[in-house]
């Protein structure tokens, strides 16, 4: 049976690998150019591969392999598990699958090419973010915030159609809905996940209430309006997913005249994770029609890893570059001798954890001193504000993920309910943000993840938990330091080596829970996140 499965793998790889590479290359080109024909080609390639994965005869072969119990070799067994999951997710009407892919690609194109218009002027996402962060004019803030939500009105019908089509496909496979199916097929347990988010709610609620009071006091003074008149556009972010700038340290000022790409390159080089080859293939700055967000893509699972971003010299983009190249080094250093199927991350959230571990450094005063070159006096002066800024970002984000996780779960359970009202009820419950009077718009649909990356967003929060767990382990066991919130890992090849050997090189050969236990000596836990951001105060 193992010989038979090895033969299957040869045939599988001969069909999948070329399309995988061509799809990723085409998607990269579509993202950086915004060209319609390239997005169309991506859809065609995705349809081609989905037809292969939806083949019932091949799926029956895989079931035979699994049910035999005769695949004993650990690497073969792991490949079988992952390939089986891939095929299981596609075992429905190929015409329905094709419709989902085509509509998803159309929606992706709408998000990529949309530009908000304020007073007759088109604005990029970067320009919107800057206005929301810097303007003190409530009228300008409201207009800009509302314009940023307009994309939701353009895509909402398509998004609901996608949700219903995904649900139809999931039900044909015996699942309650697409959300439930996605969790199970990504090796996650729905009830355990909900329990974890309930624990996080309990964990962060009181501290966030205190922080929200501080935020409102600060913003009330900035905008010269009573606290009870603060509206969503006053919180310096389109979704209040990151904390407003309420502390004295102006982190943007440290990056205003810096070469962020060079800083990122030299930092990773210093910890033994060189990325010059990855930077040379990436597309890092704004251009017309280009995708406005940031992502990392592994083109071929052979080292061609690229980042797409729209870098500006500020704190947010410094964090984003460190984050995306965290993803990139993970992929780059996966063992090239592993079978092709296992040359991947253990899970979506394990790569998010690495990205977040590095992304946090942009707010770390020790890192700012050692890498950016601020003085020790300056470091000491801003240390408290830096920690409080990071803490505010973390707790604000954790409350935002509560909204995303619970809204998405409920949307897939019943896409015909009043989603606009559901969205604002969750925003008010978890973020303590007031709904604008008489507003009834699909603001939720302006969040690209809800349209295009279903059942994904909660992994960001799991990534934050694991980032804190890894940070704790590295500080205690690799660097022998107890003050783990202040470590920057600068020049520490021991850190790069630990991550390579324990997280990157294994790829997907282990289930994510096994990988974490092997790397840190314990199961995934929120304890270290709580110690770092809830219990630890400066």
N, C-alpha and C positions, 0 to 999 in steps of 0.2 A: 504493500500500500504506500509506503514511503517512496519507493522508486516511481510509482505511478504519480504521486503528488509532485515529485521533482520534475517529471516530464510535463505535468500541468504548468508548473512555474515557468518553465522555459517558454512555453507557448504564450502564457499570460504576459510575461515581460516583453516578448517580441511584439505584442500588439499594443500594450499600454504605454511603455516607455517613450516611443517616438511621439505619440499624441500628447502625452504629459508635457514633454519638452516644448513641442510646438505651441501648445495652448498657453503655457506660461510666458513664452517669448512673445507671442501675439498679444497677450493681455498686458504685458509690460509696455509694449509699443503703443497699444491703444490708450493706456493710462497717461503716458507722457505726451501724446499728441492730441488726444481727444477726437481722433478721426473716426467717423461713423463706420467706414468700411472695415476698420480693424476690429471694432466692437462686434460687427456682424460676423467676422471670421472667428472670433472667440466663441460666439454662440454656436456656430457650425461645428467647431471642434469639440465643444462640450456635448453637443448632441451626439456626435459620432462616438465619443467614449461612453456616454450614458447608454447608448444602444447596446454596446458590448456588455456593460455591467448589468443590464436588465435582461440578458439572455437567460431564460429559465433552465435550459439544458445545462449550462455551465454551473448555475446555482445548484442544481440537483447533484452535480458532480461534487461540489464543495460540501453539500450536506452529507453525501456518502462518505467523504473523507472524515468529516467531524464525527459522524455517528459510528464509524468503525472503531474509533478509539485506538487505532493502530499507528497514528502519527505520534511517535514518542520523542523524536529529536526535538529539543527545546526551540531551536531557531525555526525549524519547519513548522512546529505547532503554533508558534507566535505569528508567523506569516499567514498560516491558515486562518487563524482567528481574525486578523485584520482584513484579509481579503474577503472572508465570509461576511464581515460587517459591511464592507463596501458594496458587495452584491445584494445583500439583504435590503439595503436602503434604496435599491433601484428596481426591486421586483414589482413593478406595476406598469400599467399601460404606457408603452413607448411614446404614443402620441401625447399623452398627458405630460410625460417627462419633457418632451420637446417643447410643449407650450410653456411650461414653467421656465425652461432655460431661455427661450426667446423673450418672454416677458421680463424676466430678471435682467437680461442684458439691456433691454430698452430702458428699464428703470435705472440701471447703473449709469447708462449714458446720460440720462436726465440729470442725475446727481452730479456727474462729472462736469457737465457743460453749463449747469445753471449758475447764473450770477444774480444776486439780489440787486434790486434797483431802489435807490433812495434819491428823491428829488431829481429824477431823470438820469442819475448817474449809476452805472453798473459798478458793483463792488465785489471784490474777491472775498473769500472767507477770511483771509488774513486782514483785509481792510475792515471787515465787520468786527472781527475780534478786537482790533485796535480801537475802534470807536467805542465799543462796549466797555473796554478797559479804561479809556482815557477821558471820554467826554463827561462833562459835568452838567450838560443840558438834558433835562429829562425828556423834552420833546424829541430831540435828536436820538436819544437812546431808545425811546419807544418806537420811532419810525424804523430805526435800524433793526431792532429786535423783531418787529413785525415782518419786515422785509425778509429777514433770515428764515422765517417760518413759512414763507410763501411756497417754497418748494414742496411743502407738505400737501398743499392744495393741488399741485400739479400731479403728484404721484399717488395720492391716497386711494383712488379707485383701483389703480393697478396693484397697490400693496395688499388691499383686502382681497382682490382676486387671487393674488399669489398665495395668501394665507389659506384661502378656501381650496385652491388646487393642491397645495402641500398637504392639507388635512385629508383631502380625498385620497391622495396617494397613500398616506400613512394608514388610513382606515382599511384600505384594500390589503394592507400587509398585516392587519390584525392589531394595530395600535390605536389608542384612544384619539390621538391627534399628532400632528407633526412635532410639536414641542416634546411630548412624551417620548416619541420615537427617537428623536435626535439625541436626547439624554441617554437613553438605553444603548443606542448604537455608538455612542461616544464613551462607553464604559463608565457611565455615571448613574447614580441611583437617585431617582426623582424625590423620594421621601427623605433621604438623607440630606439632599441638597436643600430642600425646603426647611428642614430642621436647622441646618447650618445658618441659613439666612435669618431664621427666627432668633437664633443665638446672637448673630451679629447685630440685629436690631436691638436686642436687649443690651448687648455689650456697648453699643455706641450711642444709644438714645440720650441718656442724661448728659454726657459730655458734649454731644452735638447741640443740645438745647442751650447749654451755657455758651458755647461758641457762637451759636446763631444770635444770641442776645448781644454779644460783643460785635458781631458783624453788623447787626442792625443799628447799634449805637454809632458805629463808625460811619456807615453809609448815610445815615440820617444827617450827620454833620457835613459830610462831603456834598450831598445834594441839596442840603438846606430844606429838608422836608421832614414832617413828623414820621416816626418809625412806622406807624400804622398805615402810611401812604406809600411805603416802599413796594414796588412792583417787580415782576420778574426781570425787566430790563435794567434794573438798578444793581444787579448782582454780578456784573462784569463778565458774564459768560452766557452763551446762548441757552444753556440748559442748567446752569448752576451745578455743573459737574466738577468744577475745581473752585477752590476757595478764592474769594476776592482778596485784594491786597489791603489788608488792614494793619499790617505791621510795618515798622519804620524802614526795615531793610528793603532797598529798591534793587532787587536781584537783576532786573533788566539792565541796570546801569553797568553791571560788571561785564556784560556781553556786547554792549553797543558798538565797540570798536574791535571786536575779536573775530577771528576766523574760526567759526564753530566747527567746520569740517576738519580743519587741521588739528584743533584741540581734541576732537573725538578720535582722530587717527592716532595721534601721539599717546593718548591715554590708553587705548586698547593695546597698542604696541608695548607700552610699559608694563602691562600685566601679563604679557606673553600670549596675547591674542591678536596678532597683526591683522589689519583690515584694509591695507592699501589696495590690494587686488580687488576687494569688494567695492571700495569707493570708486575706483576707476571705471567700474561697469554700472554705477548707480546714476540716478538723475535726481539732483538734490535741490534745484532752484526753480522758482516760478517761471512759467511760460504760458502763453495764451492757449486756452483749451485744455490745459493739463489738469489731471485729477488733483483736487485741492488739499487732500488729506495726506497721510503718510502710511506707508506699508513696506514690509520686507517680503521678498519673493525668492524662493529657491527654484531656479530655472530647470535644473537637470538632476539634482541630488548627486552631483559630482563636483561641487565647489563653486558653481556659477550662481552666487547669491547676490542679490541686488536690493537697494533701498530706493524708494521713491519718496521725496519730501519736497517742501517748499520753504526752504530755510530763510529765516530772517534773524538778524543778530539780537536775539532776546532770550530771556530765561526759558520761555515755553519751548522754543525750538531747540535750545541746548538740551533740555530734557528729552525732547522727541528724538533727536539724533542719537543720544546715548541709549534710549529705549530701542530704537529700530536696529542699531548695530549690536545691541544685546541679542535680539532675535537672530541677527546675521551670523554672529560668532557661534551661536548654538548650532546652526545648520552647517556652517563651514567645517566644524570640527567633529561632526558625527563620523564614526569609523567608516572609512571608504571601503573597507573589506566586508562590511555587513551586506547581507542580501539587499537588493534594491528596495524591497517593500519595507525593510526595517531602517532604511536611511532617512529617518524622520524623527520628529520629537516624540517623546513618550506620550505627550498629550498637548492639546492646545494651551492649557494653562501652565504647563511646565515651561514652555518657551515664553509665555507672558511673565512668569516669575523672574526669569533672567533679565528680560527687557526692563521690568520694573525695578529690579535690584540696581541696575545701572542708571536708569532714568532718574531715580531719587537723588543721585549725586549732584545734579544741577542745583539743588537746594542745600547742599552740605558745605558748611563754612570751611572745614578742613580741606575738602576737595578744591574749593575756591582759592584757598591759600596755596596749595601745592600745585595746582594745575593752571589756574588763571593768574595767580601771582599777587593776590591781595596781601597786605601786610598782616603780621600776627596781631597787631593792635586792632586792625580792622576786623580780622576774624573773630577776636574776642568780643568786639563791640557788637557784632551782628549775630553771634552764636545763638542767643536766646530767640531772636526774631526769626532766624533761619529755621530753627527747630520748630517753633510755633507755626511758621508758614507751612512746613512740610506736614505737620500734625493736622493743621486745618485742611490742607489739600486731601489728606488721607481720609479724615472723618467725613468731609464733604462728599468725597467720591463714594465712600461706603454707603452713604444715605441715597445717593443718586442711583447706585446699582440696585438698591432695594426697589426703586421705582421701575427700573428697566426689567428686572427679573420678574417681578409680580405682574407688571402690565403685559409683558409678552406671554407669560403663562396663561393669563386670563384671556388674552386676545385669541390665542389658538383654541382655548376651550369654547369660546363663543365669539366669533368675529362679527356677528350681527348685533351685538349689544352697542350701547352708546359709548364708543371708544373715546370720544372727546371728553366726556364727563369722567369716565374711568381714569383717564390720564391725569386730569387735574385733581381728582380725589386722592390719588396716590402721591402726587407732587406735594399737595398740602399736608398729607399724613406723614411722609418721611422726610421731606426737605423743608417743611414749614414755610413754603412760598405761597403767596396769595394769588389765586386765579384772578386775572383781570375781569372787571365787571362786564357781564353779558358776552364774554368771549366764548364762541362756539366754533372753533377752527380745529382742523386735524393737526395740531402742533406736534403730536407724537410722531406723525408720518415724516416730519422733517429730520428725524434721526435715522441716518443711513443704515445703521445696524438692524433696525426693526424691519426694514424693507429687504435687505440683501444678505444679512448674516444671521439667520434665525438660530435661536438657542445657543448663542455664542457669548453674549455680553457678561453673563455671570462668571465666565472663566477669568475675566479681568480681576474680579474680586478674589477668586481662588488663587490667582497669580500673586496678588498682594500678600495673602496669607503665607504662601510658600516663600516669597521674597524675604519676608521677615524671619521665617524659619531658617532659611539659608544664611541670612545675615548673622543671625544669632550663632549658628553652628560655626561659620567662618571665623567670627570674632573670638569665640571661646576656644575652638579647637585648632584652627589654622594659625591665627595671629596671636593667640593667647592674650586677648584684650577683653576687659569686662565692659568698657564703655562703648557698646556696639553702635550707638546712634551717631558717633562722630568719626567712624572709620571711613576712609576714602579708597583704600586698597591701592593707592597710587604707587606704581613701581613694584607692586607685590606679585611677582610671578607665581608665588605659592598659591595665590587666589585663582589665577588663571589655570594653573595646573590642577587644582582641586576641582574646579568646574568642568574642565576638559575630561578628567578621568571619571568623575562621578555622575555628571549630568549629560555632557555632550556626546562623548564617545559611545556610550551604550545605545544611543539612538532610541528606537522603539522596541528594543529586544525584551524589555520588561514592561509589565503593566505599570501605569503611573504610580499606583500606591506602593508597589514593590520598589520602584526606583527611588522614591522619596525615603522609604524606610532604610534602604541601603546607603543613601547619601547622607542622611541626617540622624539615623538611629531611632527615629520615631515616626509615627503616622502623621499625616497632614493635620495640623492643629492651629486654632486661632490664638493660642496662648501667647506666642511670641509677638504676633501683631498687636494684641492687647497690651502686652508689656511695653512695646515700643511706642504706641500712639495713644492709648487710653490711660494706662496707669502711670506711665512715665511723663512727667510734666517738668518744664523748666520755666 
